Amino acid sequence: MANTYRIYFGNKPFYISNVLTPDMQQLTDAGCTLVINQPTDSCVQSCIHDLDKTDADAAIILSSKPDYYFQLLQSKFQTITAGGGLVKNENGEYLFIFRRGKWDLPKGKLDEGETLEACALREVQEETGLQHVQLMAPLITTWHTYHERGQFLLKESVWYRMEASTAEALVPQTEEDIQTLQWVAPHDIPALLDNTFPSIIDVLKAEGVVLEG
């Protein structure tokens, strides 16, 4: 059975897996992709360096112990956990936010003592102004790295399916740099994909949204 982790360094994916998936095979056929079939512990740090500091486009570690190598990667970072929501309305549209020049989905950091479900609901409510949001089911967990205040961090984002009504007004949380909130029909989503994050594309794929126009 496939056991695959995908961690983004900007737009660059780092796969740790026990199988070579079609997505990984496509990366090996084009671009500068690091592929390690017989990994050692030092390979993880080498991949982190090359994805962050060089022109490498992607990295793949293939191993029968993907959990071990992922935990080794986690040990190299401080992990930040966040919760977020893919919110759908009664018309089948999905709620997007426009923040810092990118289309995104509402999410935010987990507070101490808070459950992931409560965090995801709170962040959706705070960032969108919606108060009557129904949490439906877990959807996907995504991972990405980023630099902040001199630290190189790893963010775990746990996403949930949610539902809300268009009867409620949308109020962007401007103190979080959210400029626009927009309900988007599935057939209009492909037009946003050139200006979003790869982890958001993974969330949409997990929902089964068709991403080709």
Secondary structure by P-SEA (a helix, b strand, c coil): cbbbbbbbcccbbbbbcccccaaaaaaaaccbbbbbcccccaaaaaaaaaaacccccbbbbbcccaaaaaaaaaaacbbbbbbbbbccccccbbbbbbcccccccccccccccccaaaaaaaaaaaaccccccccccccbbbbbbbbccccbbbbbbbbbbbbbbccbbbbccccccccccccccccccccccccccaaaaaaaaaacccccc
